[in-house]
Amino acid sequence: EKTGKVLGEFCRCYKEQYGVALFNSVRYEIEGNGGPQAQLLHRKVPLEDHVIYSGNIFQYIEDNKKWRNRFCVVPHNYGLVLYENKLAYERELPPRVLVNSAGYKVLTSVDQYLELVNNSLPGVTPKSGHSPILKCPTDFPLILWHPYARHYYFCVMTGKEQDKWRAVFQDCVRHCNNGISEDSRVEAPAFTDAVRMYRQAKEQYGTWDMLCGNETQVLSNLVMEELLPELRSTIGPRLKGKAPERQRTWIQISDAVYRMVYEQTHAQYDAAMARCEQERPRLESTIRTDMDQIITSKEHLASKIRAFVLPKAEVCVRNHVQPYISSILEALMTPTSQGFAEVREVFFKEVTDMNMNVVNEGGLEKLVEYMEKLSRLAFHPVKMQSCYEKMDQLKLEGLQQRFDVSSTSVFKQRAQIHMRQQMDDAVHTFETLLHQELGKLQGKDDLCKSIQRILERVLKKFDYDSSTVRKKFFREALLQITIPFLLKKLAPTCKGELAKFQELIFEDFASFILVENTYEEVVLQSVMKDIMQAVKEAAVQRKHNLYRDSMVMHNSDPNLHLLGEGIPIDWGEEYPGQPEPEPAGQGDRRRRAKQVVSVIQDDEGALPYEMGSEALLQPGSPGPRGLQDPGVPPSPPGGVKEIREALAQESLGVNVPPEPSLHHAAPAPPKARADVPAEVPRVTPAASPAPGAQGAGTACHQPSDQGTGGDVTPAGPPQPTGTTESGEGVQTEF
């Protein structure tokens, strides 16, 4: 009942915002975009048929309270897919768990997790000396915590492994949080504006941490935000048992409710979307026919609201916002600019490394090998981690409370997504230009000089695009911080008077002009001038390598964007190397090994399979058979033993005959998967030239004996898709 009520109110907001967003989209299409043109190319489908990472990790199975070694694959959609073991993955058996990590937090401390669990159910805290809800058998836990959904517990054997898996998990969370497509000019703005309007109607201003995932996940979070306190006060006092048991039960109840809410939300939101889409042709026809009249009517309404609101808004801006804009901007600029500078440095080092090694190791054939690795650099969680970590320095301190910013995570993740995009754009532009040059080159010297020349061109384009992207990010972040604050300040004196402006809107145009939206635009205009001025002054100072707004980079490569429209480059297919002859009977095993090679491993060796899980069993456990998950058919007699023998034989290079499936037959997942080769140490070349400085011309670097590492390879066995976990849990949406 509560879910239906919340969704009903939201759908009304969405229908109103849909008309406004459609009008803005058509107007944008007609009037065009006068912003600066990007110099770098943008890859349309960056990770199709690729896998990000794979490797072994221990997972805690809550139902039998045992730790079990799993083989974890992170496909191109950034879902976490957990298999029984590597053999199950290679045999294309269904995965045990599918996790969509939107809204999760990655924790590396059990104490940090226990603090969050204790806060989730106030008044229920284990007494000193009592067993906590979770014990980790190693010093290197990795926990995925969600305020509403179930939690996932993992651990590894070394600190290096923990750092790598943490980078992978954070990349998954970052990507899944950004689940609302930015390509949509109607549905996405209508949805986010409807969420904002709904929360503001409840007097909830400021940033919202749970605007995470796709539309259904965000709406589920919106419902749970209101439902959970009532649920906690009703059910909390009735929970029985010791404190850890009550906490565990509460997590299960919250997860069950969240799944129910998700299903109901999914159905109602899809129905609301369908109704709006049905109305779209009629609305769009009206907009195109009466565009001039709609614009005139809106400007008339805005002038009336401006006369009423602007004097009050300007006083509020002058007294409460203007003195702090420069402080907020400086807090944003320092870590963001450092992060983009690190992106530039990583790109420079990887290309320079490749250049040195290509010259040293064999020309074009090695170039193809390294370019396949370089082309996925932006999606390598570990290599990109040094860039992302710069945003951890972002602190708004006293400003955070003043402007009702609940957390800086919204800004951190947004900047990190921009970093990844700029890295991929730089890599894609580089490989496109290099691919164009290859037919004209003669010998290694030409290749070396050409790579260096193209690198310098791409770095100049990167500097320009980086400045444009950062300035836009700073403006958006400042608005996101200050506008909710102003709306909250002005609400007591302005919001109640807005109803009288409704009569100024013609009934035929009421679907495209809303008083509330026009009021917010007027408030935005009151502070926009100060924000634009602050960013402009920062660019003039050149403190953070920002270009002035008057600086326009003329396109020195007029045909470059035409090249970007062509067929994606497949280095392996276009320039195939000569494969080494394989010993008889080894082809199948080696082919699988190329597809699935863990990069999550300790320098001293891979994480053990079943031996590791046995070592982690709690005292008195019945052994490996006791680790079988509930809801999954038990293995046949000797099944675990057979797997161990098969794994042992594989590691010795022995062909393993096909064995019966360990599970009941299930439909094979659709085919789209790949994996990652082992990480290769990297030579550290000289520092990259400062932005804007002249490069080294055509001078070649000295060769080194190390290669650039890469971790994303073309597709191998099929990749699972689905919307529910297999026997273990919460809904997912890949």
C-alpha positions in Angstrom: 0.0 0.0 0.0 2.8 2.4 0.9 4.7 1.5 -2.3 1.6 2.1 -4.4 1.1 5.5 -2.8 4.6 6.7 -3.3 4.7 5.4 -6.9 1.4 7.0 -7.7 2.7 10.4 -6.5 5.9 9.9 -8.4 4.2 8.9 -11.7 2.1 12.1 -11.5 5.4 14.1 -11.2 6.9 12.1 -14.0 4.0 12.8 -16.4 4.3 16.5 -15.8 8.1 16.5 -16.3 7.9 14.4 -19.4 6.1 17.1 -21.3 8.6 19.7 -20.2 11.6 17.5 -21.1 10.0 16.7 -24.5 9.6 20.5 -25.2 13.2 21.2 -24.2 14.4 18.3 -26.4 12.6 19.5 -29.5 13.8 23.1 -28.9 17.4 21.9 -28.5 17.0 20.0 -31.8 15.8 23.0 -33.6 18.1 25.6 -32.1 21.2 23.4 -31.9 24.1 23.4 -29.5 26.5 26.3 -29.5 29.0 24.8 -27.1 32.7 24.0 -28.0 33.2 20.9 -30.2 35.2 18.1 -28.7 38.6 17.5 -30.3 38.9 13.8 -29.2 36.9 11.0 -30.8 34.2 9.2 -28.8 34.0 5.4 -29.0 30.4 4.3 -29.5 30.6 0.8 -28.0 33.7 0.7 -25.8 33.4 -2.8 -24.2 31.3 -4.9 -26.4 32.0 -8.7 -26.0 34.8 -8.1 -23.4 35.3 -9.0 -19.8 36.9 -6.5 -17.3 38.4 -8.8 -14.7 38.3 -12.4 -13.4 39.8 -14.3 -10.6 39.3 -16.3 -7.4 37.9 -14.9 -4.2 36.4 -16.3 -1.1 32.7 -15.7 -0.4 30.8 -16.1 2.8 27.7 -18.2 2.4 25.2 -17.0 4.9 22.9 -20.0 4.9 25.5 -22.5 6.1 27.9 -19.9 7.6 30.9 -21.2 5.6 33.5 -19.5 3.4 33.7 -20.9 -0.1 36.2 -20.2 -2.9 34.4 -18.7 -6.0 35.5 -17.8 -9.5 34.4 -14.2 -10.1 34.0 -12.7 -13.5 33.2 -9.0 -14.2 31.7 -8.8 -17.8 31.4 -5.6 -19.9 28.2 -4.6 -18.1 30.1 -4.5 -14.7 27.9 -7.0 -13.0 29.7 -9.4 -10.5 29.2 -13.0 -11.7 30.2 -15.7 -9.2 30.8 -19.3 -10.4 31.4 -22.4 -8.3 34.9 -22.5 -9.7 36.9 -21.8 -12.8 35.9 -25.2 -14.3 32.2 -24.3 -14.0 32.8 -21.1 -15.9 34.7 -22.9 -18.6 32.0 -25.5 -18.9 29.4 -22.8 -19.3 27.5 -23.9 -16.2 25.0 -21.3 -14.7 26.6 -18.9 -12.2 25.8 -19.1 -8.5 25.3 -15.4 -8.0 24.7 -12.3 -10.1 25.2 -9.0 -8.4 24.2 -5.5 -9.6 26.3 -3.3 -7.3 24.4 0.0 -7.8 23.9 1.7 -4.4 26.5 -0.5 -2.6 29.5 0.7 -0.7 32.8 -1.3 -0.8 34.2 -1.8 2.7 37.6 -3.2 3.6 37.1 -3.4 7.4 34.9 -5.6 9.5 34.7 -2.9 12.2 33.5 -0.4 9.6 30.8 -2.9 8.5 29.7 -3.6 12.1 29.3 0.1 12.8 27.0 0.4 9.8 25.0 -2.7 10.8 24.6 -1.4 14.4 23.3 2.0 13.1 20.8 0.3 10.8 18.9 -1.2 13.7 19.3 1.3 16.7 19.2 -0.2 20.1 20.5 -3.6 19.0 24.2 -3.8 19.6 26.1 -7.0 20.6 27.4 -6.9 24.1 31.2 -7.0 24.7 32.5 -10.6 24.4 29.6 -11.8 22.2 30.2 -13.0 18.7 29.6 -10.3 16.1 27.4 -10.8 13.1 30.5 -11.5 10.9 33.9 -12.9 11.5 36.5 -12.8 8.7 39.2 -15.6 8.7 41.8 -13.4 7.1 42.9 -9.8 7.6 41.7 -8.8 4.2 37.9 -8.6 3.9 35.9 -7.0 1.1 32.3 -6.3 2.0 29.5 -5.0 -0.3 27.1 -3.1 2.0 23.7 -1.7 0.9 21.3 0.2 3.2 18.3 -1.9 2.0 19.4 -5.0 0.0 21.4 -8.0 1.1 25.1 -7.7 1.8 27.9 -9.7 0.2 31.0 -10.8 2.2 34.3 -11.7 0.5 37.9 -12.1 1.6 41.4 -12.7 0.1 44.7 -13.8 1.4 47.0 -10.8 0.8 46.9 -7.0 0.9 47.8 -6.8 -2.8 44.8 -8.9 -3.7 42.6 -6.8 -1.5 43.7 -3.6 -3.2 43.1 -5.0 -6.7 39.6 -6.4 -5.8 38.7 -3.2 -4.1 39.6 -1.3 -7.3 37.5 -3.8 -9.3 34.5 -3.6 -7.0 34.6 0.2 -6.8 34.7 0.3 -10.6 31.6 -1.9 -10.7 29.8 0.3 -8.2 30.8 3.5 -10.0 29.5 2.1 -13.4 26.3 0.6 -12.0 25.5 3.8 -10.1 25.5 5.7 -13.4 22.7 3.5 -14.7 20.4 6.2 -16.1 21.4 6.7 -19.8 22.6 10.2 -20.7 21.8 9.6 -24.4 18.1 10.1 -23.7 17.1 13.7 -24.0 13.6 13.1 -22.8 13.1 10.1 -20.4 16.3 10.7 -18.4 15.8 14.4 -17.6 12.1 13.8 -17.0 12.9 11.0 -14.5 15.6 12.9 -12.6 13.5 16.1 -12.4 10.5 14.1 -11.2 12.7 12.5 -8.4 13.9 15.9 -7.4 10.4 17.5 -7.4 9.0 14.6 -5.4 11.7 14.9 -2.7 11.4 18.7 -2.6 7.6 18.3 -2.1 8.6 16.3 1.1 11.0 19.2 2.0 14.0 17.1 1.2 16.5 19.3 -0.5 20.2 18.8 -1.3 22.1 15.9 -2.9 20.8 12.4 -2.5 23.2 9.5 -2.2 20.7 6.9 -3.4 20.2 8.3 -6.8 22.0 5.1 -7.9 21.4 2.6 -10.7 18.7 2.4 -13.3 15.3 4.0 -13.0 13.7 1.0 -11.2 16.5 0.9 -8.6 16.3 4.6 -8.0 12.6 4.4 -7.5 12.9 1.4 -5.2 15.4 3.4 -3.1 12.9 6.3 -3.0 10.2 4.0 -1.7 12.5 2.3 0.8 13.6 5.7 2.1 10.1 6.3 3.4 9.1 2.7 4.1 12.1 1.6 6.1 11.7 3.8 9.2 8.1 2.6 9.6 9.2 -1.0 9.0 11.9 -0.6 11.6 9.7 0.8 14.3 7.0 -1.9 13.7 9.2 -5.0 13.3 12.4 -4.0 15.2 10.9 -4.5 18.7 9.5 -7.9 17.8 12.8 -9.5 16.7 13.9 -12.3 19.0 17.3 -13.8 19.9 20.7 -12.4 20.6 21.8 -9.1 19.1 23.7 -10.6 16.1 20.8 -12.9 15.3 18.4 -10.0 15.4 20.7 -8.0 13.1 20.9 -10.8 10.7 17.2 -11.3 10.6 16.7 -7.6 10.1 19.0 -7.6 7.1 17.0 -10.5 5.6 13.7 -8.8 6.2 15.0 -5.5 4.6 16.2 -7.4 1.6 13.0 -9.3 1.2 11.0 -6.1 1.3 13.4 -4.4 -1.1 12.9 -7.2 -3.6 9.1 -6.9 -3.3 9.3 -3.2 -3.7 11.5 -3.6 -6.8 9.1 -5.9 -8.5 6.1 -3.6 -7.9 8.1 -0.5 -8.9 9.3 -2.2 -12.1 5.7 -2.9 -13.2 4.3 0.5 -12.3 7.1 2.5 -13.8 7.0 0.5 -17.1 3.3 1.2 -17.3 3.8 5.0 -16.7 6.5 5.0 -19.4 4.2 3.3 -21.8 1.5 5.8 -21.3 3.9 8.7 -21.8 5.3 7.1 -25.0 1.8 6.6 -26.3 1.1 10.4 -25.9 4.5 11.4 -27.3 3.5 11.8 -31.0 0.5 14.0 -30.1 2.6 16.2 -27.8 5.5 16.5 -30.2 3.2 17.5 -33.0 1.8 20.3 -30.8 5.3 21.5 -29.9 6.5 21.7 -33.5 3.3 23.4 -34.6 3.2 26.0 -31.7 6.8 26.3 -30.8 6.9 30.1 -31.1 3.7 30.6 -29.1 5.0 28.2 -26.3 8.3 30.1 -26.0 6.4 33.4 -25.9 4.0 32.2 -23.2 6.9 30.8 -21.2 8.9 34.0 -21.4 5.8 36.0 -20.3 5.4 33.7 -17.3 9.1 33.9 -16.4 9.1 37.7 -16.5 6.2 37.8 -14.0 7.9 35.2 -11.7 11.2 37.0 -12.1 9.7 40.3 -10.9 8.3 38.6 -7.8 11.2 36.3 -6.9 14.4 37.8 -8.2 14.8 40.6 -5.6 14.5 38.1 -2.8 16.8 35.6 -4.5 19.5 38.2 -5.2 19.6 39.2 -1.5 19.8 35.5 -0.5 22.6 34.9 -3.0 24.6 38.0 -1.9 24.3 37.1 1.8 24.5 33.3 1.9 26.0 32.0 -1.4 28.3 34.5 -3.0 30.9 34.6 -0.2 31.4 30.8 -0.4 31.5 30.2 -4.2 35.2 30.6 -4.5 35.8 28.2 -1.5 33.6 25.5 -3.0 35.2 25.9 -6.4 38.7 25.6 -5.0 37.7 22.5 -3.0 36.3 21.0 -6.3 39.1 22.1 -8.6 42.2 20.8 -6.7 41.4 17.1 -6.6 39.6 17.1 -10.0 42.4 18.7 -11.9 44.9 16.4 -10.2 42.9 13.5 -11.3 42.7 14.6 -14.9 46.5 15.4 -14.8 47.0 11.8 -13.6 44.9 10.5 -16.5 47.1 12.4 -18.9 50.2 11.0 -17.2 49.0 7.4 -17.3 48.1 7.7 -21.0 51.5 9.2 -21.8 53.4 6.6 -19.9 51.5 3.7 -21.5 52.0 5.0 -25.0 55.6 5.8 -24.4 56.2 2.3 -22.9 54.5 0.8 -25.9 56.7 2.8 -28.3 59.9 1.7 -26.5 58.9 -2.0 -26.5 57.7 -2.0 -30.1 61.0 -0.7 -31.3 62.9 -3.2 -29.1 60.8 -6.3 -29.8 59.8 -6.5 -33.4 57.8 -3.7 -35.1 54.3 -4.1 -36.4 53.6 -7.6 -34.9 54.3 -6.4 -31.4 52.5 -3.1 -32.1 49.3 -5.1 -32.7 49.7 -7.0 -29.4 50.3 -3.8 -27.4 47.5 -1.8 -29.2 45.0 -4.5 -28.2 45.9 -3.9 -24.6 46.2 -0.2 -24.8 42.7 0.1 -26.5 41.1 -0.9 -23.2 43.3 1.1 -20.8 40.4 3.3 -19.6 38.5 0.2 -18.3 41.5 -1.3 -16.4 40.4 -0.7 -12.7 43.9 -1.1 -11.3 45.7 1.2 -13.8 43.0 3.8 -13.5 43.0 3.7 -9.7 45.7 6.2 -9.3 43.5 8.7 -11.2 40.3 7.9 -9.3 42.1 8.1 -5.9 42.8 11.8 -6.4 39.1 12.5 -5.9 39.3 11.0 -2.3 40.9 14.4 -1.3 37.6 16.2 -2.0 36.5 17.7 1.3 33.8 20.4 1.6 34.2 20.5 5.4 32.0 23.3 6.9 30.5 24.0 3.5 28.9 20.5 3.5 26.7 21.3 6.5 25.9 24.8 5.4 24.6 23.8 2.0 23.0 20.5 3.1 25.3 18.3 1.1 24.9 14.8 2.7 27.9 13.4 1.0 30.6 14.3 -1.5 30.3 10.8 -3.2 28.0 12.2 -5.9 30.7 14.6 -7.1 33.5 12.1 -6.7 31.9 9.5 -8.8 30.8 12.0 -11.5 34.4 13.3 -11.8 35.7 9.7 -12.0 33.3 8.8 -14.8 34.5 11.9 -16.7 38.1 10.8 -16.2 37.4 7.3 -17.6 35.6 8.8 -20.6 38.5 11.2 -21.3 41.0 8.4 -21.1 39.0 6.3 -23.5 38.5 9.2 -25.9 42.3 9.8 -25.9 43.1 6.2 -26.5 40.5 5.9 -29.2 41.7 9.0 -31.0 45.3 7.8 -30.8 44.6 4.4 -32.2 42.4 5.9 -35.0 45.2 8.2 -36.1 47.9 5.5 -35.8 45.8 3.1 -37.8 45.5 5.7 -40.5 49.3 6.1 -40.6 50.3 2.4 -40.7 50.1 2.0 -44.4 52.5 4.9 -45.0 55.3 3.7 -42.6 58.6 2.1 -43.6 60.6 0.4 -40.9 60.8 0.8 -37.1 62.2 4.3 -37.1 59.2 5.6 -39.0 56.9 3.8 -36.7 58.6 5.2 -33.6 58.5 8.8 -34.9 54.9 8.5 -36.0 53.8 7.2 -32.6 55.5 10.1 -30.9 54.1 12.6 -33.3 50.5 11.3 -32.9 50.9 11.2 -29.1 51.7 14.9 -29.0 48.7 15.7 -31.2 46.4 13.7 -29.0 47.8 15.3 -25.8 47.0 18.7 -27.1 43.4 17.6 -27.9 43.2 16.0 -24.5 44.2 19.2 -22.8 41.5 21.2 -24.6 38.8 18.7 -24.0 39.8 18.2 -20.4 39.5 21.9 -19.7 36.1 22.0 -21.3 34.8 18.9 -19.4 36.2 20.2 -16.1 34.7 23.7 -16.4 31.3 22.1 -17.2 31.7 19.8 -14.2 32.5 22.7 -11.9 29.5 24.7 -13.0 27.2 21.8 -12.7 28.6 20.9 -9.2 28.2 24.5 -8.0 24.6 24.6 -9.2 23.9 21.2 -7.6 25.2 22.5 -4.3 23.8 26.0 -4.3 20.3 25.7 -6.0 18.8 23.3 -3.4 20.1 25.6 -0.7 18.5 28.7 -2.3 15.2 26.9 -2.9 15.0 25.8 0.7 15.8 29.4 1.9 13.2 31.0 -0.4 10.5 28.4 0.1 8.8 30.1 3.2 8.4 33.4 1.4 8.0 32.3 -2.3 6.7 28.8 -2.7 3.2 29.5 -1.3 2.7 32.4 -3.8 3.5 30.4 -6.9 -0.1 29.1 -7.4 -1.3 32.5 -8.5 0.9 32.4 -11.6 -0.8 29.2 -12.9 -3.5 31.3 -14.6 -0.9 32.9 -16.9 -0.4 29.6 -18.7 -2.7 28.7 -21.7 -4.4 25.4 -21.2 -3.1 24.1 -24.5 0.5 24.7 -23.3 0.1 23.4 -19.7 1.8 20.1 -20.6 5.0 22.0 -21.6 5.2 24.9 -19.1 5.2 24.4 -15.3 5.2 27.2 -12.8 7.5 25.2 -10.5 10.1 24.6 -13.2 10.0 28.2 -14.3 10.5 29.4 -10.7 13.6 27.1 -10.4 15.0 28.6 -13.6 14.6 32.1 -12.3 16.4 31.0 -9.0 19.1 29.4 -11.2 19.6 32.7 -13.1 20.0 34.6 -9.9 23.2 32.6 -9.1 24.4 31.6 -12.5 26.2 34.8 -13.2 28.3 34.5 -10.1 29.2 30.9 -10.8 30.2 31.6 -14.4 32.3 34.5 -13.2 34.1 32.3 -10.6 34.9 29.6 -13.2 36.0 32.2 -15.7 38.4 33.8 -13.2 39.8 30.4 -12.3 40.6 29.8 -16.0 42.2 33.3 -16.4 44.6 32.4 -13.5 45.6 29.2 -15.3 46.1 27.7 -11.8 44.6 24.4 -12.8 45.4 24.3 -16.5 42.0 25.5 -17.6 41.7 27.3 -20.9 39.9 30.6 -21.1 36.4 30.6 -22.6 37.7 32.7 -25.5 40.3 30.1 -26.4 38.8 28.0 -29.3 40.9 25.2 -30.6 40.6 25.1 -34.4 40.2 21.6 -35.7 43.5 20.6 -37.3 42.2 17.2 -38.3 39.0 18.0 -40.3 38.7 14.4 -41.4 39.3 12.9 -38.0 35.6 12.8 -36.9 34.8 11.1 -40.2 37.4 8.4 -39.4 35.7 7.9 -36.0 32.4 7.1 -37.8 34.0 4.1 -39.5 34.1 0.4 -38.5 35.7 -0.1 -35.1 39.3 -1.2 -35.3 40.1 -4.8 -34.4 43.8 -5.0 -34.3 43.9 -8.8 -33.8 41.7 -9.4 -36.8 43.3 -6.9 -39.1 46.9 -7.8 -38.4 46.9 -11.4 -37.2 50.2 -12.7 -36.0 51.5 -16.2 -36.8 50.4 -18.6 -34.0 53.1 -20.9 -32.6 52.5 -24.6 -33.4 50.7 -26.3 -30.5 51.4 -29.8 -29.1 48.8 -32.3 -30.1 45.9 -32.5 -27.7 46.7 -29.1 -26.0 44.8 -26.8 -28.3 41.5 -26.8 -26.3 43.1 -26.3 -22.9 45.3 -23.5 -24.2 42.4 -21.8 -25.9 40.5 -21.7 -22.7 43.6 -20.5 -20.8 43.8 -17.5 -23.2 40.2 -16.7 -22.5 40.3 -16.8 -18.7 43.4 -15.8 -17.0 43.1 -14.2 -13.6 44.8 -10.9 -13.0 43.8 -10.9 -9.4 46.7 -12.9 -8.0 49.5 -12.5 -5.6 53.0 -12.2 -7.0 53.9 -15.5 -5.4 51.2 -17.5 -7.0 47.4 -17.8 -7.6 44.9 -18.1 -4.7 44.4 -21.9 -4.1 41.1 -23.4 -5.1 39.5 -26.0 -2.8 42.5 -26.2 -0.4 42.0 -22.5 0.4 38.4 -23.0 1.2 39.1 -26.0 3.4 41.7 -24.1 5.3 39.1 -21.4 6.0 36.4 -23.7 7.3 35.3 -23.0 10.8 36.0 -25.7 13.4 33.6 -28.5 13.5 32.4 -28.0 9.9 31.4 -31.1 8.0 33.9 -30.4 5.3 33.6 -29.3 1.7 30.2 -31.0 1.1 28.8 -28.8 3.9 29.6 -25.8 1.7 26.9 -26.7 -0.8 24.5 -23.7 -1.2 20.9 -24.2 -0.3 18.5 -24.2 -3.3 21.2 -25.9 -5.5 21.0 -29.6 -6.2 23.8 -31.5 -4.3 26.8 -32.7 -6.2 26.9 -36.4 -7.1 29.0 -38.7 -4.9 32.7 -37.8 -5.2 31.8 -34.6 -7.2 34.2 -32.4 -5.2 37.0 -34.9 -5.5 36.5 -35.2 -9.3 36.7 -31.4 -9.6 39.9 -31.3 -7.6 41.5 -34.0 -9.7 40.4 -32.2 -12.9 41.9 -29.0 -11.7 45.1 -30.7 -10.7 45.3 -32.3 -14.1 44.7 -29.1 -15.9 47.4 -27.3 -13.9 49.8 -30.1 -15.1 48.7 -29.7 -18.7 46.7 -32.9 -19.0 43.5 -33.0 -21.1 40.4 -33.4 -19.0 37.6 -35.4 -20.5 34.1 -33.9 -20.2 32.3 -34.8 -17.0 28.6 -34.7 -16.1 27.3 -31.3 -15.0 27.3 -30.7 -11.2 24.0 -29.0 -11.5 20.7 -29.9 -13.1 20.5 -28.8 -16.7 19.8 -25.2 -17.2 19.4 -23.1 -20.3 22.8 -22.0 -21.6 23.3 -18.2 -21.2 23.7 -16.1 -24.3 27.1 -15.9 -25.8 29.2 -12.9 -25.0 32.1 -13.2 -22.8 35.9 -12.6 -22.6 38.6 -12.2 -20.1 41.8 -10.7 -19.1 45.4 -11.7 -19.4 47.8 -11.5 -16.5 49.1 -8.1 -15.5 52.5 -7.3 -16.8 54.9 -5.0 -14.9 55.4 -1.7 -16.6 58.6 0.4 -17.3 58.3 3.9 -15.9 59.4 6.2 -18.7 60.3 9.9 -18.3 57.5 12.2 -17.1 55.1 13.5 -19.7 55.6 16.9 -21.2 53.7 19.6 -19.4 50.4 20.5 -21.0 50.9 23.0 -23.8 54.7 22.4 -23.9 56.5 21.4 -27.1 57.1 17.6 -27.3 60.3 15.9 -28.3 59.6 16.2 -32.0 60.4 13.0 -33.8 63.0 11.8 -31.4 62.6 8.1 -30.5 62.8 6.8 -26.9 65.3 4.1 -25.9 63.7 0.7 -26.0 63.0 -1.2 -22.8 62.5 -4.9 -22.1 59.0 -4.6 -20.5 55.6 -4.5 -22.1 52.5 -2.4 -21.3 50.1 -4.5 -19.3 46.6 -5.0 -20.5 43.6 -6.8 -19.0 40.7 -6.8 -21.4 40.7 -9.3 -24.2 38.3 -10.4 -26.9 35.3 -12.6 -26.2 35.5 -16.2 -25.0 32.8 -18.4 -23.5 29.3 -17.1 -23.1 28.4 -14.5 -20.5 25.4 -14.8 -18.2 22.5 -12.4 -18.2 19.5 -12.3 -16.0 17.4 -10.4 -13.5 17.6 -12.6 -10.5 20.2 -14.4 -8.6 20.5 -18.2 -8.8 19.3 -19.5 -5.5 21.0 -16.8 -3.4 19.4 -13.5 -3.4 18.4 -10.1 -4.7 17.2 -9.0 -8.0 19.7 -7.8 -10.5 19.3 -5.9 -13.7 22.1 -6.2 -16.3 
